Structures are given as structure tokens and as C-alpha cells.
Amino acid sequence: MSAQNLQLLNDTYYKSSFGFDQFVLGATLAGCAYLAQTIAYDQLGWNPATVQLVPLLLMALAAYFGFKRIEASIHTVKLNAAYLQLCSQYPGNAFPEQKAYAERASDRSGGYYSLRNLLLMLSLMGFVAAKILVKYDIF
């Protein structure tokens, strides 16, 4: 595979990844808006309004980690580019400290990805559970 084809493949991956993260963040924020409009607000306590508030809070946290994921991904790309430039300027050197720093940034981005997805799933499950609890007066 030529260097040009590899670069094109890499660019396509990054654009797709960022586009997907932006889409998920937009959908999460739309979900927050929907939940904020549909829940009944009341005093905090053991009541239906408080139970319905939990999925909204979880989704808001998912949106926060979605923002952090995009920010960390951009930072990771910047660090990888700087590392590759350094390696091309000084061939034969591995620069382990810079490589480890870029890998930690990549791991942080992956951690935000996992947190965002976990919170989205918990929010969805909480929304369904809250609807069932409120509908059937379980608590």
C-alpha cells in the first residue's frame, strides 16, 4: 500500500470517527432536551418527579463525557502528529517519553468513549424503568 493511500485511509478514519462522535453528542443533547421537556418537576424526594430526573442527569453526564471525548480525540491527533514529525526529523530515535504521552492521551480518549456509552445505556434503561415505575405506581 502506498504512503498516499495510507494517508487517505487514515484521513477517512479520523473524519468518520469525529463525525460519529459529533452525531452521538448531538443525539445525546437532543435526548436531554426531550427528557427535560417531558418530565414533571416537583420537590426532590421519593416521588415520580425525582425518579424521572435520574435519566436526565445520566444523559447530561453522557453529554459532558461526549464533549470530553471530542476534545481528547483532537488532542490525541495533535500529539500523534507532533510525535510523527519528531520521528521523521530524527530517524532512528524512538522518543519513548513522547510516545508514552501520546498513548496516555489516546487511552484517555478511549476512557471518555466508554464512560459516554455506559452513561447513555444507563440513561436509556433508567428512562424505561422510570416510565414503568411511574405508570404502575410501583413506589
C-alpha positions in Angstrom: 0.0 0.0 0.0 1.4 3.4 -1.0 2.0 6.2 1.5 -0.6 8.3 -0.3 -3.3 5.5 0.0 -2.4 5.0 3.7 -2.7 8.7 4.3 -6.1 8.8 2.6 -7.3 5.8 4.6 -6.1 7.5 7.8 -7.8 10.7 7.0 -11.1 8.9 6.2 -10.9 7.1 9.6 -10.4 10.3 11.5 -13.1 12.2 9.7 -15.5 9.3 10.2 -14.6 9.0 13.9 -15.1 12.7 14.6 -18.3 12.7 12.6 -19.7 9.8 14.6 -18.7 11.4 17.9 -20.4 14.7 16.8 -23.5 12.8 15.8 -23.7 10.9 19.1 -23.2 14.2 21.0 -25.9 15.9 19.1 -28.3 13.0 19.6 -27.4 13.0 23.4 -28.2 16.7 23.6 -31.4 16.2 21.8 -32.3 13.4 24.2 -31.5 15.8 27.1 -33.9 18.3 25.6 -36.6 15.7 25.2 -36.2 14.4 28.7 -36.2 18.0 30.1 -39.5 18.7 28.4 -41.3 15.5 29.2 -40.6 15.1 32.9 -42.8 16.5 35.6 -40.8 18.7 38.1 -41.6 18.6 41.8 -39.7 18.8 45.1 -36.9 16.3 45.4 -37.8 13.2 47.4 -39.1 9.7 46.9 -41.6 10.7 44.2 -42.2 10.2 40.5 -40.6 13.5 39.5 -37.3 12.6 41.2 -37.3 9.2 39.6 -37.7 10.8 36.2 -34.9 13.2 36.9 -32.3 10.5 37.2 -32.2 9.5 33.5 -31.9 13.2 32.6 -28.9 13.6 34.9 -27.2 10.5 33.5 -27.8 11.7 29.9 -26.4 15.1 30.8 -23.2 13.4 32.2 -23.0 11.4 29.0 -23.1 14.7 27.0 -20.3 16.0 29.2 -18.2 13.0 28.5 -19.1 13.2 24.8 -17.6 16.7 24.8 -14.5 15.5 26.6 -14.2 12.6 24.1 -14.1 15.0 21.2 -11.6 17.3 23.0 -9.4 14.3 23.9 -9.5 13.0 20.4 -8.4 16.3 18.9 -5.6 16.5 21.4 -4.5 12.9 20.6 -4.4 13.7 16.9 -2.3 16.7 17.6 0.1 14.7 19.8 0.4 11.9 17.3 1.2 14.4 14.5 3.9 16.0 16.6 5.4 12.7 17.5 5.5 11.5 13.9 7.1 14.8 12.8 9.7 14.4 15.6 10.4 10.8 14.4 10.7 11.9 10.8 13.1 14.7 11.7 15.3 12.4 13.8 15.2 8.9 12.2 16.4 6.1 14.3 15.2 7.6 17.6 12.1 6.1 19.3 11.4 9.0 21.7 9.7 6.7 24.3 8.6 9.6 26.6 6.7 11.4 23.8 5.2 8.1 22.6 4.0 7.2 26.1 2.4 10.7 26.4 0.6 10.2 23.1 -0.6 6.7 24.2 -1.9 8.1 27.5 -3.8 10.8 25.6 -5.3 8.0 23.4 -6.2 5.9 26.4 -8.0 9.0 28.0 -10.0 9.4 24.8 -11.0 5.8 24.9 -12.0 6.1 28.5 -14.3 9.0 27.7 -15.8 6.9 24.9 -16.5 4.1 27.4 -18.0 6.4 30.0 -20.2 8.2 27.5 -21.6 4.9 26.1 -22.1 3.4 29.6 -24.0 6.5 30.8 -26.1 6.6 27.6 -27.1 3.0 28.2 -27.8 3.6 31.9 -29.9 6.7 31.0 -31.9 4.7 28.5 -32.5 1.9 31.0 -33.4 4.5 33.7 -35.8 6.2 31.4 -37.7 2.9 30.7 -37.6 1.9 34.3 -38.9 5.4 35.4 -41.7 5.2 32.9 -42.7 1.8 34.2 -42.4 2.8 37.9 -44.5 6.0 37.4 -47.1 4.3 35.2 -47.8 1.4 37.6 -47.3 3.3 40.9 -44.6 0.8 42.0 -43.0 3.0 44.6 
